[in-house]
Amino acid sequence: MVLVHGGTFRMGSDAHYAEEAPSHTVTVGDVWVDRYQVTNADFATFVTATGYTTVAERELDPADFPGAPSENLAPGSLVFTGTRGPVDLRDLMQWWTWTPGACWRAPSGRGSTITDLPEHPVVHIAYEDADAFAQWARKDLPTEAEWEHAARGGLDGSLFTWGDDPEGTNARANYWHGQFPWRPDPGYGSTVPVGSFPANAYGLMDMAGNVWEWTTDWYAQGHAVDACCAPVDPRAADEDASYDPTQPQFRIPRRVVKGGSFLCADTYCLRYRPAARRPQPIDTGMSHIGFRCVRRPRAD
């Protein structure tokens, strides 16, 4: 783990997606942060020690998913499947496929394995799974502010984890290079072993791209601030307010995920930036959702 000293920084952005606004000043305390995203090998050690079963591996209750096709009620998860050519980017279900049997140990569905992927970030992780791992490891999951402060690496207000300039010819992160969602450049289009790209200024790896990472904050459309643009304690946020208003039939709370993933393309999802944030239903892991842990110094 890396000790990230606390401080005051500018969180969010007024120049990109609406959910990142308003930019505001936040102060966080010292926190130890995992240098790497939790890997398949790490998670396998946890499962072996505890016998834990992830959400994606559990039987589903039809009452929780009214109207869902019966074939979608088998244990499984959403898997990215590249299209055969250019498609309308407004319809993301063209590249996401509900896949029975998909879970952390079978990331592409039945018959797939992680045998050759021990150092890749673990995926198909629901919030409950990440929290269970953190408790077992005697750690915590980060708040959104802790995560963003760490990702910035001391570059207050910077666009990317490495500064304001685009990547250029020097590879900086595992986000989508190529034509999304059908033709990635060689070496891109999937997870890669953690630490494959340069660290940020704090020595933290993959704070941009590879997989999205869970935080403890309930999601709201925009940052919660008062009339003076001072942050409202996210712990006071209403869980009910995190529900997706476009799908009232699914009353599933959502938390904030950060960091972007291997699927973030400049032409579609410019979210491999520290300020970027997205809502994720707490019961849903996908093939680009993982996590890392933190440990807060003891008060004594």
C-alpha positions in Angstrom: 0.0 0.0 0.0 1.0 3.6 -0.5 0.5 6.3 2.1 -1.3 9.2 0.4 -1.1 12.2 2.7 -4.3 14.2 3.1 -4.9 17.7 1.8 -7.3 20.0 0.0 -7.9 19.6 -3.7 -10.4 20.5 -6.5 -12.8 17.6 -7.0 -15.0 17.1 -10.1 -15.1 19.0 -13.3 -17.3 21.7 -15.0 -15.9 21.0 -18.4 -17.0 17.4 -19.2 -20.0 15.2 -18.3 -22.8 16.7 -16.2 -22.5 14.2 -13.4 -19.0 15.5 -12.6 -20.1 19.1 -11.8 -19.8 21.3 -9.9 -16.0 21.5 -9.4 -15.5 22.1 -5.7 -12.9 22.1 -3.0 -12.6 19.0 -0.7 -10.3 18.2 2.1 -9.4 14.5 2.9 -7.2 12.9 5.5 -4.3 10.6 5.2 -5.1 7.2 3.8 -3.1 4.1 2.8 -4.1 3.0 -0.8 -3.5 -0.3 -2.5 -0.8 0.2 -5.1 -2.6 -2.2 -7.5 -6.2 -3.1 -8.3 -7.2 -6.4 -6.6 -6.2 -9.2 -8.8 -7.6 -12.6 -9.6 -4.9 -14.2 -7.5 -5.7 -11.9 -4.6 -9.4 -12.7 -4.8 -8.8 -16.5 -5.2 -6.9 -16.4 -1.9 -9.8 -14.7 -0.2 -12.3 -17.2 -1.6 -10.1 -20.2 -0.6 -9.8 -18.8 2.9 -13.5 -18.0 3.4 -15.6 -20.0 0.9 -17.2 -16.8 -0.2 -19.7 -16.9 -3.2 -20.0 -13.8 -5.3 -23.2 -12.2 -6.2 -22.8 -13.3 -9.9 -22.5 -16.9 -8.7 -25.8 -16.9 -6.7 -29.2 -18.0 -7.8 -31.6 -15.1 -8.7 -35.0 -14.5 -7.3 -37.5 -13.8 -10.2 -39.4 -11.4 -7.9 -36.5 -9.1 -7.9 -36.4 -8.8 -11.7 -40.0 -8.4 -13.0 -40.4 -9.1 -16.7 -36.9 -10.4 -17.1 -36.6 -13.4 -19.6 -36.3 -16.7 -17.8 -32.9 -17.4 -19.5 -31.6 -14.2 -17.8 -32.4 -15.5 -14.3 -29.6 -18.0 -14.2 -26.4 -16.9 -12.3 -24.3 -14.9 -14.6 -23.1 -11.4 -15.4 -22.7 -8.9 -18.2 -19.8 -9.5 -20.6 -18.4 -7.1 -23.2 -18.7 -8.6 -26.7 -17.1 -6.5 -29.5 -19.4 -5.9 -32.4 -18.6 -6.9 -36.0 -18.4 -3.4 -37.3 -19.4 0.2 -36.6 -22.7 0.6 -34.6 -24.9 3.3 -33.2 -23.0 4.2 -30.0 -26.3 5.3 -28.3 -27.3 1.7 -27.8 -24.8 0.1 -25.4 -26.6 -3.2 -25.3 -25.1 -3.9 -28.7 -21.9 -4.8 -27.0 -23.0 -5.9 -23.5 -24.3 -9.5 -23.3 -26.0 -11.2 -20.3 -23.9 -14.3 -20.1 -24.9 -17.3 -17.9 -22.0 -18.6 -15.8 -20.0 -15.4 -16.2 -18.3 -14.5 -12.8 -14.9 -13.7 -11.4 -13.5 -17.2 -12.1 -15.1 -17.5 -15.5 -14.9 -13.9 -16.9 -16.2 -14.7 -20.4 -18.8 -17.2 -19.2 -19.0 -21.0 -19.0 -15.8 -22.7 -20.1 -13.6 -19.7 -19.6 -11.0 -19.5 -16.8 -8.5 -17.2 -15.1 -5.7 -19.8 -15.2 -3.6 -17.5 -17.4 -4.9 -14.3 -15.8 -3.6 -14.3 -12.2 -2.3 -10.8 -12.3 -5.3 -9.3 -14.2 -7.7 -7.3 -12.1 -10.6 -9.4 -10.8 -13.9 -8.5 -12.5 -17.6 -9.2 -12.2 -17.4 -7.9 -8.7 -20.6 -6.4 -7.1 -20.3 -3.9 -4.3 -21.1 -6.6 -1.7 -18.2 -8.7 -3.0 -15.7 -5.9 -2.8 -16.8 -5.0 0.7 -16.5 -8.6 1.8 -12.9 -8.8 0.5 -12.0 -5.5 2.2 -13.4 -6.6 5.6 -11.5 -9.9 5.3 -8.3 -8.0 4.5 -8.9 -5.7 7.4 -9.1 -2.8 5.0 -11.9 -0.5 3.6 -13.2 0.7 0.3 -12.4 4.3 -0.5 -14.8 7.2 -0.5 -15.1 9.0 -3.8 -13.1 11.9 -2.6 -10.3 9.7 -1.2 -10.1 7.9 -4.5 -10.0 11.0 -6.6 -7.4 12.7 -4.4 -5.2 9.6 -4.7 -5.7 9.3 -8.5 -4.7 12.9 -9.1 -1.2 12.2 -7.6 -0.9 15.8 -6.4 -1.7 17.3 -9.8 -4.6 19.5 -8.5 -7.2 20.1 -11.2 -5.3 18.2 -13.9 -7.3 16.6 -16.7 -5.6 13.2 -16.5 -3.7 11.3 -13.8 -0.4 12.2 -15.6 -1.3 15.9 -16.3 -3.2 17.9 -18.9 -1.7 16.7 -22.1 -3.3 13.8 -24.0 -1.4 10.5 -24.0 0.4 11.0 -27.3 2.9 8.3 -28.3 3.7 7.4 -24.8 1.3 4.7 -23.5 -0.2 5.9 -20.2 -3.2 3.8 -19.5 -5.3 0.8 -20.6 -8.3 2.6 -22.2 -9.7 1.8 -25.6 -7.3 2.5 -28.5 -8.8 1.9 -31.9 -12.3 2.0 -33.3 -14.9 1.4 -30.5 -16.6 -1.1 -30.0 -15.3 -3.3 -32.7 -11.7 -3.0 -33.6 -9.2 -2.3 -30.8 -5.6 -1.6 -31.5 -3.2 -4.5 -30.7 -2.7 -4.9 -27.0 -6.0 -3.1 -26.1 -9.7 -4.1 -25.8 -9.4 -6.2 -22.6 -8.0 -6.1 -19.2 -4.2 -6.3 -18.8 -2.0 -7.4 -15.8 -2.1 -4.7 -13.1 0.9 -2.4 -13.2 1.4 -2.7 -17.0 1.4 1.1 -17.4 3.3 3.9 -15.6 2.3 4.8 -12.1 1.0 8.2 -11.1 3.1 10.6 -9.1 2.0 8.8 -5.8 3.2 5.5 -7.2 -0.3 4.1 -7.7 -1.0 1.9 -10.7 -4.0 1.9 -13.0 -5.8 4.8 -11.5 -6.8 5.4 -15.1 -8.4 2.6 -17.1 -8.1 -1.2 -16.9 -11.3 -1.6 -14.7 -13.7 0.7 -13.0 -13.3 0.7 -9.2 -16.0 0.8 -6.5 -16.3 3.6 -3.9 -18.5 3.9 -0.9 -20.5 7.0 -2.0 -24.1 6.7 -3.1 -24.5 8.1 -6.6 -26.3 11.4 -7.4 -26.5 13.2 -10.7 -23.8 15.7 -9.8 -21.8 16.4 -6.7 -23.7 17.3 -3.5 -22.7 20.8 -2.5 -24.4 23.6 -0.6 -25.2 27.1 -1.8 -21.6 28.1 -1.2 -20.3 25.2 -3.2 -19.0 23.5 -0.1 -19.3 19.7 -0.2 -22.1 17.9 1.6 -21.0 14.9 3.5 -21.6 12.0 1.1 -22.4 9.7 4.1 -25.6 11.8 4.5 -26.7 11.1 1.0 -30.0 9.3 0.6 -29.8 5.8 -0.6 -33.2 6.1 -2.3 -32.0 9.0 -4.3 -29.4 6.8 -6.0 -32.1 4.7 -7.8 -32.2 5.0 -11.6 -35.1 7.3 -12.4 -35.3 5.9 -15.9 -35.9 2.4 -14.6 -38.4 2.8 -11.7 -39.3 -0.9 -11.8 -35.8 -1.7 -10.6 -35.3 -0.1 -7.1 -31.6 -1.0 -6.8 -29.3 1.5 -5.1 -26.3 2.7 -7.0 -22.8 3.7 -5.8 -20.1 5.7 -7.6 -17.4 3.9 -9.6 -14.3 5.7 -10.6 -11.3 5.5 -13.0 -12.7 4.3 -16.2 -11.8 1.0 -17.9 -10.4 -0.7 -20.9 -13.7 0.2 -22.7 -13.3 4.0 -22.3 -12.8 5.4 -25.8 -12.1 9.0 -26.6 -15.0 8.9 -29.1 -17.5 7.4 -26.7 -16.6 7.5 -23.0 -13.8 9.9 -22.1 -13.9 8.8 -18.5 -10.4 7.5 -17.7 -10.0 10.9 -15.9 -9.8 11.5 -12.1 -13.0 13.6 -12.2 -15.0 11.1 -14.1 -17.7 9.1 -12.2 -20.5 6.7 -13.1 -23.4 5.0 -11.3 -23.2 1.3 -10.8 -26.1 -0.8 -9.3 -24.7 -2.4 -6.2 -25.9 -5.9 -7.2 -24.2 -5.8 -10.6 -20.7 -6.8 -11.5 -19.6 -6.6 -15.1 -16.5 -7.6 -17.1 -15.0 -4.1 -16.5 -15.8 -3.6 -12.8 -13.2 -4.3 -10.1 -11.8 -2.5 -7.0 -8.9 -1.6 -4.8 -8.8 -1.1 -1.0 -7.7 1.5 1.4 -6.7 1.6 5.1 -7.2 4.7 7.2 -4.6 5.4 9.9 -5.9 4.7 13.4 -6.9 7.7 15.5 -4.6 6.6 18.3 
